[in-house]
Structures are given as C-alpha cells and as structure tokens.
Amino acid sequence: MNPIQEGRVVIIGSGLIGRSWAMVFAGGGFQVNIYDIVQQQITSALETIRKEMKELEETRMLKGTLSAEEQLSLVSGCTDLKTAVEGAVYIQECIPENLESKQKIFGQLDLIVNNNIILASSTSTLLPTKLFTGLNHVKQCIVAHPVNPPYYVPLVELVPHPETDPSTVEKTHALMKKIGQSPVKIIKEIDGFVLNRLQYAIISEAWRLVGEGVISPSDLDLVMSDGLGMRYAFMGPLETMHLNAEGMLNYCDRYREGMKRVLKSFGPIPEFSGATEQKINQAMCEKTPADPEHLNTRRQWRDKCLMCLAKLKKDIKSN
C-alpha cells in the first residue's frame, strides 16, 4: 500500500499547534501546506519541524512508516491563502484564540473553497455557532480540538455546528483515525467542550484544596501524577468505577451516598487569584522557573514522557 495519501491538507497558522498538526498529517502520509501571512514565520516553522522530526527519528519515536526526510518532503509553506488551499481536501485552522480573527479567516476561506473541503478549527473554547454561523459552507465546518501538543497526545474532540452535515463528522473522524489520532464525537456543543470541562473541574478542586491548606501544591500534583493519573492514562473515570467494584451498579450501591456527601462539601468556584495564586506560583517556580529556557526544557521532558507513554499504550493494545 502506498503510504502517500491523496489530497492535500492545509494548516492555517504556523505556531506551536500548527507545527504539531503539520507533523501529525505528514506522519500520516499527507502533503501538508502551512499557510501564514509572514514568510519568516513559515521558514521558522519548517526549520523547527525539521529539527523535531530528525530528533524523533533518532529516538525511534517518529510517527508513520515514512522516514523523516520523506515526511519533510511532504511539508511546504505558502503566504497566499488562495494558492495554499488549491487541491486541499482538509483545512485545519490553528491561529490564536481570538473570535474575530477566526471568523475573519473562515470568512475568507468561505469565498474560495469548493463544496468538498472540510473546514476545521483547533479552537479549545469557541463554540461552532460562534465561528461558523452564516457561512455558505457551514455544512463542511467542524471544530477539531486537539490536546496540546497533538503530536504527542492523540485525542481530538470533534464538535459540529448544528448545521454541519453528518458526513463531515464521519469523514473527519475517519481522517483522524487514519493519521493515528483518537477522535471523539461531541454530540452537541457545550461551553468548554468535554476535555476542558473535566480539566477545569479538577483544577477548581485542586485550587480549593491548596487554598484551604489541605495539601501543598507539589503534593497535590503528586496525587494526580502518581495516583489518579496512573489509572486515567489507560481508562476513564467511568470504567475505573466499573472495575473498582463488582461492576457499575455495585459501585454506585457502595459509594453513592459517600460521593454525594463529599460533592456537597465542595466550595464555590475560586477566583484563581490572590494568596492562593501566589502560593501555587511559588511552588511551581521552585520546580520550574518561569523563564523561556526552563519552561521549554521542562516541556521537552513532558513531550518525551508523553511519547514514551503513547508507545507503551500502542504496544499494550497490539498484544
């Protein structure tokens, strides 16, 4: 089977998410065109992608069956939007999280694309009804929200506009599976989608526990990394419940009242400021100073760990 796929994928924006998406699609064998209005941004993005792919190949962590050079040959850049989308089958928008800017780029795309191209946004917070309503090609529009960085974390939330054609959802789902991602279908839009709603619930209670002096910031993170996170790397909270008793019904019989009692003790939504903010910031900076050099080094360590975990999960599933 030819590992090179038919059709071109266009990435709108050459920042961190755009570069990572480009690598994911190239790893899946797709020709990738990165669009940005500034040529230097594209040049820098291509240089970064080359460096990362070479390092991944050296550590045998490169995705796909193609070599780094073969994948790099599939990636190019363009500063003209109309030229960039020629021959495209899929467009992934990755510009900064600003509603007006995203509406503007989708308005421009709406005037030049055909009726077969899928228009997807990487937004993590903006609802499809805010982004796509009124577009002529709204049936082809969908949010495909990745987890940062998508090359190392495969989940993609697919969130349709109420007018999105079901075939757009199915085609996007199939495409994500083809390039090695893990797509989930969000049946209807909701503020924060699903991943961020779960994440914010955890952050909110973590903030309260530290603020109320129940636990230190470093120990709180340890509860997740060496506790809940160990299980959640392989199964979600619902299956965890199912396995932690004699099935889901037995779990609810055992723990229903306790869960309700504890949940009623939760406090109001924190302000995420003030003394608790300073306390948490100090603890985080003691571990990783908040300057570009230290943060980037820690991010590289994180990404390496995520890649190793992804490889482990893949190996477990194949056995």
C-alpha positions in Angstrom: 0.0 0.0 0.0 1.3 3.4 -0.9 1.9 5.4 2.3 1.4 8.7 0.4 -2.2 9.8 0.7 -4.2 11.5 -2.0 -5.1 15.2 -1.5 -3.5 18.0 0.4 -4.0 19.2 4.0 -3.7 22.9 4.7 -2.6 24.2 8.1 -3.7 27.8 8.8 -1.1 29.2 11.2 2.5 28.2 11.9 2.6 28.4 15.7 3.1 25.5 18.1 -0.3 23.8 17.4 0.0 24.4 13.6 3.5 22.9 13.5 2.4 19.9 15.6 -0.6 19.3 13.3 1.6 19.5 10.3 3.9 16.8 11.7 0.9 14.6 12.5 -0.5 14.8 9.0 2.9 14.3 7.4 3.4 11.3 9.5 0.1 10.0 8.1 1.4 10.4 4.6 -0.4 13.6 3.6 1.0 16.5 1.7 0.9 19.5 4.0 0.8 23.2 3.2 1.3 25.6 6.1 -0.2 29.0 5.5 0.9 32.1 7.3 0.9 35.8 6.3 4.5 36.2 7.3 7.1 34.3 5.3 9.7 34.3 8.2 7.1 32.6 10.4 6.8 29.8 7.8 10.5 29.5 7.4 11.0 29.2 11.2 8.2 26.7 11.4 9.7 24.5 8.7 13.1 24.6 10.4 11.6 23.6 13.8 9.7 20.8 12.2 12.9 19.5 10.5 14.7 19.6 13.8 11.9 17.8 15.7 11.4 15.1 13.1 15.1 14.3 12.9 15.3 14.1 16.7 12.2 11.8 16.8 13.7 9.6 14.1 16.9 9.3 16.1 15.0 8.2 19.2 12.7 5.9 17.1 9.7 7.9 18.1 8.8 9.2 14.7 5.2 8.5 13.7 4.2 6.7 10.5 6.1 4.4 8.1 7.9 7.2 6.2 11.4 8.4 7.1 11.9 11.9 8.4 13.2 13.1 5.0 10.2 11.5 3.3 7.8 13.3 5.7 9.7 16.6 5.4 9.4 16.4 1.6 5.6 16.5 2.1 5.6 19.7 4.1 5.7 23.1 2.4 4.6 26.7 3.2 2.7 29.5 1.5 1.8 33.1 2.2 -1.1 33.3 -0.3 -4.3 31.8 1.0 -6.0 31.1 -2.4 -2.8 29.3 -3.6 -2.5 27.4 -0.3 -5.9 25.8 -0.5 -5.7 24.6 -4.1 -6.1 20.8 -4.2 -6.9 20.7 -0.5 -9.3 18.1 1.0 -9.0 19.3 4.6 -8.1 22.6 6.3 -7.1 22.8 10.0 -7.2 26.4 11.3 -4.6 27.0 14.1 -4.5 30.8 14.6 -4.6 32.4 18.1 -7.7 32.0 20.2 -9.5 35.2 19.1 -13.1 35.0 17.8 -12.9 38.0 15.4 -9.6 36.7 13.9 -11.0 33.2 13.4 -14.3 34.5 12.0 -12.3 36.6 9.5 -10.2 33.6 8.3 -13.2 31.4 7.9 -15.0 34.2 6.1 -12.1 34.4 3.6 -12.0 30.6 3.2 -15.7 30.5 2.7 -15.3 32.6 -0.5 -12.6 30.4 -2.1 -13.2 26.8 -1.1 -15.3 24.2 -3.0 -18.1 22.1 -1.7 -15.9 19.1 -0.8 -13.2 20.6 1.5 -13.7 20.1 5.3 -13.1 23.3 7.3 -11.9 22.6 10.8 -10.9 24.7 13.7 -8.4 23.9 16.5 -10.2 26.2 18.9 -10.4 25.0 22.5 -13.1 27.4 23.8 -15.0 29.0 20.9 -18.3 27.3 20.1 -19.1 26.3 16.5 -22.2 28.5 16.4 -19.9 31.5 17.1 -17.4 30.5 14.5 -19.4 29.2 11.5 -22.9 30.6 11.6 -23.7 32.4 8.4 -21.0 30.8 6.2 -22.1 29.4 2.9 -20.1 26.2 3.6 -21.3 25.8 7.2 -22.2 22.1 6.4 -18.5 21.5 5.9 -17.4 23.1 9.1 -16.4 21.4 12.3 -14.3 22.0 15.4 -11.4 19.5 15.7 -10.0 20.4 19.1 -6.6 18.7 19.8 -4.8 18.4 23.1 -1.6 20.4 23.2 0.7 19.1 21.7 -1.3 16.9 19.2 1.8 15.1 18.0 2.2 13.6 21.5 -1.4 13.4 22.8 -3.8 11.8 20.2 -7.2 12.9 21.5 -9.2 15.2 19.2 -12.7 16.5 20.1 -15.0 16.7 17.1 -17.7 19.3 17.7 -20.2 20.0 14.9 -22.2 23.1 14.2 -26.0 22.4 14.3 -25.9 22.7 10.5 -22.8 20.6 10.0 -23.5 17.7 7.6 -23.2 14.3 9.4 -20.9 13.2 6.5 -18.5 16.0 7.6 -18.3 14.5 11.1 -17.8 11.0 9.7 -15.1 12.0 7.2 -13.2 14.0 9.9 -13.5 11.1 12.3 -12.1 8.7 9.7 -9.3 11.1 8.7 -8.2 11.4 12.3 -8.2 7.7 12.8 -6.1 7.3 9.6 -3.4 9.7 10.9 -3.2 7.9 14.3 -5.2 10.3 16.4 -8.0 9.3 18.8 -11.2 11.3 17.8 -14.3 11.5 19.9 -17.6 12.8 18.7 -19.2 15.6 20.9 -22.9 15.1 20.1 -23.9 18.7 20.7 -21.8 21.8 21.5 -21.3 22.9 25.1 -19.1 25.6 26.5 -15.6 24.2 27.1 -16.4 21.0 25.2 -15.7 17.9 27.3 -11.9 17.8 27.9 -11.7 21.3 29.3 -14.9 20.9 31.4 -13.3 17.8 33.1 -9.9 19.6 33.4 -11.5 22.7 34.9 -13.4 20.7 37.4 -10.1 19.1 38.6 -8.3 22.5 38.6 -11.1 24.1 40.6 -11.0 21.5 43.4 -7.2 21.4 43.3 -7.1 25.2 43.8 -9.6 25.0 46.7 -7.6 22.2 48.5 -4.4 24.1 48.3 -6.1 27.4 49.3 -7.7 25.8 52.3 -4.4 24.4 53.5 -5.4 20.8 53.0 -2.4 19.9 50.9 0.7 21.6 49.4 0.8 22.4 45.6 3.6 19.8 45.0 1.8 17.0 46.8 -1.5 17.9 45.1 0.2 17.4 41.7 1.6 14.1 43.0 -1.9 12.9 43.8 -2.6 13.2 40.1 0.7 12.1 38.5 1.3 9.1 40.8 -2.4 8.4 41.8 -5.4 9.1 39.6 -3.2 9.8 36.5 -1.8 6.3 36.6 -5.2 4.8 36.0 -6.5 7.6 33.8 -3.7 7.1 31.3 -5.3 3.8 30.3 -9.0 4.1 31.2 -11.5 6.8 32.0 -13.4 7.6 35.3 -16.4 5.6 34.3 -14.5 2.4 33.6 -12.5 3.0 36.7 -15.7 2.9 38.7 -16.8 -0.2 36.9 -13.6 -2.1 37.8 -13.3 -0.8 41.3 -16.3 -2.8 42.4 -18.3 -5.7 41.1 -19.4 -3.6 38.1 -21.0 -0.1 37.8 -24.2 -0.9 39.7 -22.3 -2.4 42.6 -20.0 0.7 42.7 -23.0 3.0 42.9 -24.6 1.0 45.6 -21.4 1.1 47.6 -20.4 4.7 47.1 -23.4 6.7 46.0 -24.1 8.3 49.4 -20.4 9.0 50.1 -19.9 10.6 46.7 -23.0 12.8 47.2 -21.8 13.8 50.7 -18.3 14.8 49.6 -19.6 16.6 46.5 -21.9 18.7 48.6 -18.9 19.9 50.6 -17.2 21.4 47.6 -16.8 25.2 47.9 -17.6 28.0 45.3 -15.7 28.5 42.1 -12.3 30.0 43.0 -11.2 33.4 41.7 -7.8 31.9 40.7 -6.1 35.0 42.2 -4.8 36.4 45.4 -2.8 34.5 48.1 -3.5 31.0 46.7 -2.3 32.1 43.3 0.9 33.4 44.8 1.4 30.2 46.8 0.9 27.9 43.8 3.1 30.1 41.6 5.9 30.0 44.1 5.7 26.2 44.3 5.6 25.8 40.5 8.6 28.2 40.0 10.6 26.4 42.6 10.3 23.3 40.4 10.5 25.0 37.1 11.4 28.7 36.9 9.0 30.6 34.7 11.6 31.8 32.1 11.6 30.5 28.5 14.7 28.3 28.9 13.5 26.4 31.9 9.9 26.1 30.6 11.0 24.8 27.2 13.3 22.3 28.8 10.5 21.0 31.0 8.1 20.9 28.0 10.6 18.8 26.1 10.8 16.4 29.0 7.0 16.3 29.1 6.7 15.6 25.4 9.3 12.8 25.7 7.3 11.2 28.5 4.1 11.6 26.5 5.7 9.9 23.5 7.0 7.0 25.6 3.6 6.6 27.2 1.9 6.7 23.8 4.3 4.0 22.6 3.6 1.9 25.7 -0.1 2.1 25.2 0.2 1.2 21.5 2.3 -1.8 22.4 -0.1 -3.0 25.0 -3.1 -2.7 22.6 -1.2 -4.7 19.9 -0.5 -7.6 22.3 
